[in-house]
């Protein structure tokens, strides 16, 4: 299914432009992860941020950002792609950080849910996208610096 979505997106008449993140963008993303993580109670986790340099076979990143975690040890890595399909302005860097922080906050619930991986990912992403679409703009506009 995921490949079908990718092919549909890639076969559309407009090929998405990719923006390369600079070290300044990556530093800002790391700052947003720290600020948002603190604001929403991520203190029980040790989090590292990495940059994904690779593109897939079609020449595009597989994600804007991702989170991998080990719940028992409370260790996580949050990755951001070096190449984004949106301009790397503060809004999108912060929104990606917001999304990944919530991925981590929901990770224990997701790990303990019953159902297929796709089912659990869909439910968690429904919650995260709802938070992004209802809470993020208010949160971002109050100021994160």
Backbone as ProteinMPNN parsed JSONL, in Angstrom:
{"seq_chain_A": "XXXXXXXXXXXXXXXXXXXXXXXXXXXXXXXXXXXXXXXXXXXXXXXXXXXXXXXXXXXXXXXXXXXXXXXXXXXXXXXXXXXXXXXXXXXXXXXXXXXXXXXXXXXXXXXXXXXXXXXXXXXXXXXXXXXXXXXXXXXXXXXXX", "coords_chain_A": {"N_chain_A": [[0.829, -1.196, 0.0], [1.916, 1.257, 0.836], [3.875, 1.652, -1.134], [2.226, 2.0, -3.343], [1.021, 4.439, -2.761], [3.289, 6.101, -2.783], [4.049, 5.821, -5.498], [1.799, 6.933, -6.729], [1.962, 9.551, -5.822], [4.435, 10.29, -6.9], [3.941, 10.036, -9.591], [2.32, 12.109, -10.186], [1.628, 15.228, -11.867], [3.196, 17.299, -10.903], [6.346, 17.312, -9.674], [7.606, 17.048, -6.467], [9.5, 19.666, -5.015], [12.697, 19.515, -3.528], [14.195, 20.547, -0.514], [17.275, 21.301, 0.851], [18.512, 20.799, 4.043], [20.355, 22.996, 6.083], [23.142, 23.226, 8.376], [22.331, 25.084, 10.242], [19.512, 24.862, 10.127], [19.237, 22.256, 11.112], [20.276, 22.52, 13.688], [18.32, 24.231, 14.721], [16.062, 22.546, 14.578], [16.834, 20.59, 16.469], [16.831, 22.208, 18.753], [14.091, 22.817, 18.876], [13.036, 20.248, 19.34], [14.03, 19.822, 21.931], [12.835, 21.974, 23.388], [10.033, 21.593, 22.925], [9.786, 18.984, 23.819], [10.379, 19.347, 26.553], [8.275, 21.078, 27.277], [6.071, 19.378, 26.984], [6.504, 17.26, 28.682], [8.605, 15.301, 28.356], [10.653, 14.404, 29.93], [11.449, 11.927, 30.998], [12.875, 10.535, 29.157], [15.894, 9.782, 27.371], [17.104, 11.484, 24.753], [18.373, 11.523, 21.498], [19.296, 13.337, 18.575], [19.41, 12.805, 15.114], [20.648, 13.108, 11.716], [19.266, 12.125, 8.731], [20.833, 11.237, 5.915], [20.414, 9.913, 3.537], [18.658, 9.206, 0.47], [15.768, 7.633, -0.973], [15.362, 5.005, -3.492], [14.011, 6.329, -5.515], [14.956, 8.847, -5.334], [14.061, 10.515, -3.339], [13.355, 11.583, 0.058], [12.352, 9.212, 2.569], [10.835, 10.071, 4.654], [9.961, 13.032, 6.548], [10.753, 13.331, 9.153], [11.608, 11.062, 11.82], [11.034, 8.698, 14.497], [12.615, 6.537, 16.721], [12.453, 4.214, 19.318], [13.27, 2.829, 22.559], [11.449, 1.61, 24.879], [11.728, 0.431, 27.501], [14.335, 1.057, 28.348], [14.163, 3.759, 28.058], [15.299, 5.27, 25.987], [15.78, 7.121, 23.051], [15.871, 7.961, 19.552], [15.574, 10.68, 17.43], [15.091, 11.409, 14.175], [15.842, 13.565, 11.435], [15.245, 14.248, 8.067], [17.757, 15.109, 5.731], [16.826, 16.267, 3.496], [13.913, 17.958, 2.658], [10.438, 18.035, 1.754], [9.139, 20.334, 2.055], [9.625, 23.843, 2.509], [12.314, 24.6, 4.651], [11.463, 26.323, 6.908], [11.036, 27.963, 10.108], [8.463, 27.275, 11.059], [7.826, 24.722, 9.839], [9.965, 23.177, 10.721], [9.573, 23.246, 13.477], [7.01, 22.114, 13.604], [7.52, 19.519, 12.661], [9.227, 18.654, 14.711], [7.43, 18.788, 16.865], [5.591, 16.812, 16.065], [7.254, 14.509, 16.194], [7.986, 14.456, 18.905], [5.495, 13.905, 20.042], [5.13, 11.384, 18.91], [6.957, 9.946, 20.403], [5.939, 10.329, 22.992], [3.547, 8.903, 22.784], [4.525, 6.374, 22.38], [4.742, 4.297, 24.326], [2.075, 3.603, 24.73], [1.386, 2.775, 22.156], [3.146, 0.587, 21.882], [1.978, -1.202, 23.619], [-0.529, -1.682, 22.684], [-3.042, -3.746, 21.184], [-3.176, -5.43, 18.043], [-2.419, -5.086, 14.516], [0.724, -3.826, 13.241], [0.367, -1.809, 11.325], [-2.26, -1.013, 11.909], [-1.955, -0.001, 14.548], [-0.075, 2.073, 14.075], [-1.603, 3.699, 12.426], [-3.694, 4.512, 14.168], [-2.22, 5.922, 16.154], [-1.036, 7.907, 14.565], [-3.327, 9.215, 13.719], [-4.144, 10.429, 16.085], [-1.881, 12.082, 16.533], [-1.844, 13.727, 14.224], [-4.272, 15.006, 14.629], [-3.666, 16.484, 16.947], [-1.643, 18.096, 15.837], [-3.154, 19.518, 13.938], [-4.967, 20.906, 15.489], [-3.816, 21.925, 17.863], [-1.15, 22.692, 17.399], [-0.652, 25.154, 15.875], [-1.611, 27.154, 17.609], [0.097, 26.71, 19.799], [2.639, 27.112, 18.559], [2.409, 29.793, 17.742], [2.395, 31.133, 20.155], [4.979, 31.379, 20.794], [8.173, 29.936, 20.79], [10.757, 30.381, 21.482]], "CA_chain_A": [[0.0, 0.0, 0.0], [2.787, 2.423, 0.94], [4.485, 1.848, -2.448], [1.206, 2.531, -4.239], [0.883, 5.858, -2.439], [4.483, 6.762, -3.297], [3.972, 5.868, -6.958], [0.758, 7.896, -7.092], [2.497, 10.888, -5.576], [5.525, 10.556, -7.824], [3.464, 10.1, -10.966], [1.531, 13.323, -10.403], [2.265, 16.122, -12.823], [4.178, 18.166, -10.266], [7.324, 16.61, -8.852], [7.893, 17.938, -5.34], [10.835, 20.24, -4.881], [13.352, 19.158, -2.277], [14.992, 21.588, 0.114], [18.353, 20.716, 1.638], [18.696, 21.453, 5.33], [21.699, 23.437, 6.456], [23.437, 22.961, 9.791], [21.496, 26.012, 11.005], [18.185, 24.241, 10.221], [19.329, 21.071, 11.986], [20.422, 23.038, 15.05], [17.004, 24.743, 15.122], [15.22, 21.376, 14.815], [17.247, 20.033, 17.766], [16.329, 23.119, 19.786], [12.645, 22.623, 18.969], [12.799, 18.962, 20.009], [14.288, 20.026, 23.362], [11.822, 22.877, 23.954], [8.717, 20.952, 22.888], [9.875, 17.848, 24.732], [10.264, 19.854, 27.926], [6.925, 21.616, 27.476], [5.063, 18.321, 27.031], [6.819, 16.237, 29.681], [9.438, 14.224, 27.825], [11.845, 14.339, 30.775], [11.862, 10.573, 31.382], [13.564, 9.946, 28.026], [17.158, 10.295, 26.864], [16.818, 11.627, 23.319], [19.416, 12.028, 20.6], [18.766, 13.721, 17.264], [20.34, 12.516, 14.023], [20.255, 13.571, 10.394], [19.248, 11.071, 7.712], [21.428, 11.806, 4.705], [20.106, 9.104, 2.36], [17.397, 9.279, -0.248], [15.365, 6.311, -1.446], [15.717, 4.701, -4.884], [13.382, 7.304, -6.403], [15.603, 10.135, -5.157], [13.324, 11.308, -2.362], [13.431, 11.063, 1.425], [11.21, 8.372, 2.953], [10.096, 10.775, 5.7], [10.547, 14.304, 6.986], [11.412, 13.025, 10.427], [11.181, 9.763, 12.353], [11.394, 8.429, 15.882], [12.835, 5.145, 17.119], [12.582, 4.253, 20.776], [13.335, 1.619, 23.377], [10.684, 2.058, 26.03], [12.224, -0.046, 28.798], [15.528, 1.831, 28.702], [13.832, 5.182, 27.908], [16.258, 5.854, 25.055], [15.152, 7.335, 21.747], [16.517, 8.815, 18.567], [14.668, 11.377, 16.528], [15.836, 11.744, 12.971], [15.256, 14.472, 10.449], [15.852, 14.062, 6.755], [18.542, 16.243, 5.225], [16.046, 16.843, 2.402], [12.5, 18.045, 2.981], [9.529, 18.402, 0.662], [8.613, 21.657, 2.401], [10.71, 24.77, 2.801], [12.673, 24.423, 6.069], [11.262, 27.513, 7.735], [10.832, 27.601, 11.51], [7.165, 26.626, 11.249], [7.876, 23.291, 9.498], [10.926, 22.509, 11.608], [8.903, 23.085, 14.776], [5.894, 21.17, 13.452], [8.116, 18.184, 12.597], [9.68, 18.331, 16.068], [6.194, 18.563, 17.629], [5.089, 15.493, 15.658], [8.128, 13.443, 16.705], [7.855, 14.408, 20.369], [4.263, 13.166, 20.34], [5.391, 9.971, 18.584], [7.643, 9.364, 21.558], [5.009, 10.316, 24.125], [2.567, 7.838, 22.553], [5.188, 5.103, 22.059], [4.391, 3.244, 25.295], [0.702, 3.181, 24.435], [1.428, 2.011, 20.903], [3.822, -0.694, 22.13], [1.126, -2.096, 24.401], [-1.826, -1.869, 22.023], [-3.222, -4.963, 20.407], [-3.481, -5.184, 16.638], [-1.29, -5.087, 13.587], [1.577, -2.636, 13.271], [-0.292, -0.766, 10.529], [-3.424, -0.532, 12.672], [-1.473, 0.82, 15.658], [0.53, 3.287, 13.518], [-2.694, 4.551, 11.942], [-4.356, 5.128, 15.318], [-1.324, 6.908, 16.767], [-0.911, 9.055, 13.669], [-4.591, 9.955, 13.757], [-4.052, 11.296, 17.273], [-0.839, 13.097, 16.35], [-2.298, 14.702, 13.226], [-5.315, 15.809, 15.271], [-2.955, 17.46, 17.78], [-0.999, 19.059, 14.936], [-4.148, 20.354, 13.258], [-5.777, 21.671, 16.435], [-3.031, 22.529, 18.936], [0.182, 23.177, 17.038], [-0.584, 26.568, 15.49], [-1.747, 27.938, 18.844], [1.341, 26.511, 20.545], [3.732, 27.749, 17.82], [2.209, 31.235, 17.728], [2.674, 31.721, 21.471], [6.423, 31.592, 20.82], [8.93, 28.795, 21.3], [12.135, 30.749, 21.824]], "C_chain_A": [[0.869, 1.253, 0.0], [3.443, 2.71, -0.416], [3.493, 2.409, -3.444], [1.014, 4.032, -4.025], [2.075, 6.632, -2.991], [4.422, 6.903, -4.806], [2.927, 6.882, -7.413], [1.264, 9.32, -6.906], [3.569, 11.249, -6.593], [5.048, 10.694, -9.262], [2.602, 11.338, -11.222], [2.324, 14.291, -11.274], [3.306, 17.031, -12.18], [5.079, 17.337, -9.336], [7.688, 17.538, -7.708], [9.348, 18.412, -5.338], [11.413, 19.791, -3.546], [14.223, 20.309, -1.815], [16.033, 20.917, 0.997], [18.528, 21.51, 2.929], [20.163, 21.823, 5.537], [21.931, 23.056, 7.913], [22.623, 23.87, 10.7], [20.082, 25.44, 11.193], [18.195, 23.067, 11.201], [19.463, 21.499, 13.445], [19.072, 23.53, 15.574], [16.045, 23.591, 15.409], [15.545, 20.743, 16.17], [16.735, 20.9, 18.917], [14.823, 22.944, 19.979], [12.304, 21.294, 19.64], [12.979, 19.134, 21.516], [13.201, 20.877, 24.019], [10.461, 22.188, 24.035], [8.695, 19.74, 23.81], [9.727, 18.271, 26.182], [8.844, 20.333, 28.214], [5.865, 20.535, 27.639], [5.474, 17.116, 27.865], [7.648, 15.062, 29.208], [10.671, 13.957, 28.693], [12.296, 12.928, 31.141], [12.63, 9.865, 30.268], [14.923, 10.589, 27.806], [17.018, 10.301, 25.345], [18.04, 12.178, 22.596], [18.755, 12.349, 19.264], [19.832, 13.415, 16.22], [19.781, 13.042, 12.712], [20.355, 12.391, 9.433], [19.695, 11.683, 6.397], [20.939, 11.129, 3.426], [18.74, 9.406, 1.765], [17.038, 7.872, -0.707], [15.731, 6.139, -2.918], [15.12, 5.682, -5.886], [13.998, 8.694, -6.264], [14.901, 11.071, -4.197], [13.544, 10.754, -0.956], [12.196, 10.206, 1.717], [10.331, 9.055, 3.989], [10.728, 12.138, 5.925], [11.351, 14.074, 8.251], [10.886, 11.678, 10.902], [11.651, 9.629, 13.791], [11.539, 6.93, 16.079], [13.079, 5.158, 18.62], [12.705, 2.863, 21.372], [12.722, 1.99, 24.723], [11.232, 1.647, 27.382], [13.41, 0.787, 29.263], [15.325, 3.333, 28.599], [14.872, 5.914, 27.073], [15.567, 5.985, 23.708], [16.07, 8.146, 20.851], [15.423, 9.409, 17.693], [15.519, 11.822, 15.345], [15.091, 12.733, 12.113], [15.996, 14.245, 9.135], [16.626, 15.311, 6.365], [17.761, 16.994, 4.139], [14.57, 16.811, 2.752], [11.697, 18.433, 1.744], [8.812, 19.716, 0.948], [9.812, 22.556, 2.71], [11.036, 24.713, 4.292], [12.628, 25.717, 6.877], [10.966, 27.048, 9.162], [9.525, 26.855, 11.735], [7.247, 25.126, 10.987], [8.885, 22.528, 10.342], [10.284, 22.251, 12.968], [7.765, 22.074, 14.689], [6.411, 19.734, 13.354], [8.612, 17.744, 13.968], [8.482, 18.003, 16.969], [5.658, 17.16, 17.345], [5.931, 14.38, 16.281], [8.108, 13.34, 18.222], [6.599, 13.637, 20.749], [4.372, 11.696, 19.947], [6.006, 9.283, 19.799], [6.718, 9.29, 22.771], [3.957, 9.216, 23.996], [3.206, 6.462, 22.375], [4.85, 3.985, 23.042], [2.988, 2.709, 25.049], [0.699, 2.316, 23.177], [2.063, 0.642, 21.114], [2.924, -1.697, 22.836], [-0.272, -2.293, 23.822], [-1.857, -3.219, 21.319], [-3.55, -4.573, 18.973], [-2.222, -5.172, 15.805], [-0.49, -3.791, 13.725], [0.905, -1.5, 12.499], [-1.483, -0.168, 11.255], [-2.969, 0.41, 13.788], [-0.869, 2.129, 15.161], [-0.554, 4.251, 13.044], [-3.392, 5.248, 13.099], [-3.496, 6.213, 15.958], [-1.183, 8.129, 15.862], [-2.204, 9.851, 13.558], [-4.588, 10.907, 14.944], [-3.045, 12.427, 17.06], [-1.278, 14.151, 15.335], [-3.422, 15.577, 13.788], [-4.678, 16.87, 16.166], [-2.279, 18.526, 16.913], [-2.015, 20.041, 14.355], [-5.01, 21.185, 14.195], [-4.937, 22.47, 17.425], [-1.756, 23.216, 18.442], [0.231, 24.657, 16.716], [-0.703, 27.481, 16.704], [-0.437, 27.892, 19.627], [2.503, 27.25, 19.873], [3.623, 29.273, 17.894], [2.436, 31.906, 19.077], [4.168, 31.999, 21.639], [7.156, 30.448, 21.476], [10.347, 29.171, 21.733], [12.265, 31.209, 23.246]], "O_chain_A": [[0.601, 2.2, -0.74], [3.56, 3.869, -0.813], [3.864, 3.209, -4.302], [0.864, 4.794, -4.979], [1.905, 7.691, -3.596], [4.706, 7.973, -5.345], [3.15, 7.61, -8.38], [1.017, 10.189, -7.742], [3.611, 12.375, -7.09], [5.675, 11.388, -10.063], [2.199, 11.584, -12.359], [3.543, 14.177, -11.396], [4.22, 17.488, -12.866], [4.622, 16.751, -8.355], [8.044, 18.694, -7.94], [10.277, 17.656, -5.621], [10.695, 19.7, -2.551], [14.899, 20.96, -2.612], [15.696, 20.054, 1.806], [18.673, 22.732, 2.909], [21.073, 21.062, 5.209], [21.01, 22.612, 8.599], [22.263, 23.475, 11.808], [19.519, 25.523, 12.285], [17.282, 22.909, 12.011], [18.839, 20.913, 14.33], [18.72, 23.281, 16.727], [15.291, 23.647, 16.381], [14.639, 20.4, 16.93], [16.264, 20.383, 19.93], [14.336, 22.925, 21.109], [11.365, 21.232, 20.434], [12.162, 18.642, 22.294], [12.706, 20.531, 25.091], [9.816, 22.195, 25.083], [7.705, 19.497, 24.501], [9.024, 17.619, 26.954], [8.279, 20.03, 29.266], [4.875, 20.735, 28.343], [4.854, 16.057, 27.765], [7.407, 13.93, 29.628], [11.632, 13.344, 28.227], [13.44, 12.752, 31.561], [12.999, 8.701, 30.427], [15.093, 11.789, 28.023], [16.835, 9.253, 24.726], [18.652, 13.158, 23.02], [17.778, 11.711, 18.873], [21.008, 13.724, 16.411], [18.601, 13.377, 12.609], [21.397, 11.743, 9.334], [19.017, 12.543, 5.836], [21.039, 11.71, 2.345], [17.805, 9.803, 2.46], [17.913, 7.013, -0.818], [16.338, 7.025, -3.519], [15.655, 5.853, -6.981], [13.616, 9.617, -6.984], [15.117, 12.282, -4.233], [13.884, 9.582, -0.799], [11.121, 10.454, 1.17], [9.185, 8.649, 4.181], [11.875, 12.376, 5.548], [12.475, 14.555, 8.395], [9.845, 11.211, 10.44], [12.544, 10.347, 14.243], [10.687, 6.151, 15.652], [13.815, 6.0, 19.134], [12.301, 1.865, 20.773], [13.367, 2.591, 25.582], [11.203, 2.441, 28.323], [13.485, 1.176, 30.428], [16.195, 4.107, 28.998], [15.278, 7.029, 27.402], [14.857, 5.079, 23.273], [16.92, 8.906, 21.315], [14.483, 8.729, 17.282], [16.525, 12.515, 15.5], [13.861, 12.74, 12.071], [17.214, 14.073, 9.109], [16.197, 16.432, 6.638], [17.992, 18.177, 3.891], [14.033, 15.761, 3.103], [12.206, 19.069, 0.82], [7.971, 20.154, 0.162], [10.871, 22.083, 3.12], [10.126, 24.772, 5.119], [13.629, 26.143, 7.452], [10.681, 25.872, 9.389], [9.48, 25.905, 12.517], [6.794, 24.333, 11.812], [8.677, 21.353, 10.645], [10.434, 21.171, 13.539], [7.578, 21.267, 15.6], [5.798, 18.823, 13.91], [8.438, 16.586, 14.347], [8.527, 17.047, 17.743], [5.316, 16.417, 18.265], [5.389, 13.422, 16.832], [8.206, 12.24, 18.767], [6.623, 12.813, 21.664], [3.763, 10.844, 20.593], [5.615, 8.175, 20.167], [6.72, 8.294, 23.494], [3.524, 8.657, 25.004], [2.488, 5.473, 22.232], [4.688, 2.837, 22.629], [2.745, 1.507, 25.15], [0.08, 1.253, 23.147], [1.575, -0.356, 20.583], [3.088, -2.906, 22.67], [-1.099, -2.992, 24.407], [-0.824, -3.753, 20.915], [-4.13, -3.517, 18.722], [-1.107, -5.239, 16.323], [-0.978, -2.795, 14.259], [0.878, -0.361, 12.966], [-1.692, 1.044, 11.221], [-3.53, 1.493, 13.956], [-1.112, 3.184, 15.748], [-0.446, 5.463, 13.232], [-3.657, 6.448, 13.027], [-3.989, 7.298, 16.267], [-1.209, 9.262, 16.342], [-2.161, 11.059, 13.323], [-4.986, 12.065, 14.816], [-3.325, 13.585, 17.369], [-1.098, 15.346, 15.571], [-3.511, 16.76, 13.457], [-5.099, 18.027, 16.15], [-2.34, 19.716, 17.223], [-1.764, 21.244, 14.289], [-5.718, 22.084, 13.741], [-5.313, 23.585, 17.789], [-1.335, 24.22, 19.016], [1.091, 25.362, 17.245], [0.021, 28.47, 16.815], [0.069, 28.926, 20.062], [3.268, 27.941, 20.547], [4.625, 29.963, 18.084], [2.647, 33.117, 19.138], [4.57, 32.761, 22.518], [6.813, 30.03, 22.582], [11.058, 28.34, 22.299], [13.362, 31.553, 23.686]]}, "name": "protein", "num_of_chains": 1, "seq": "XXXXXXXXXXXXXXXXXXXXXXXXXXXXXXXXXXXXXXXXXXXXXXXXXXXXXXXXXXXXXXXXXXXXXXXXXXXXXXXXXXXXXXXXXXXXXXXXXXXXXXXXXXXXXXXXXXXXXXXXXXXXXXXXXXXXXXXXXXXXXXXXX"}
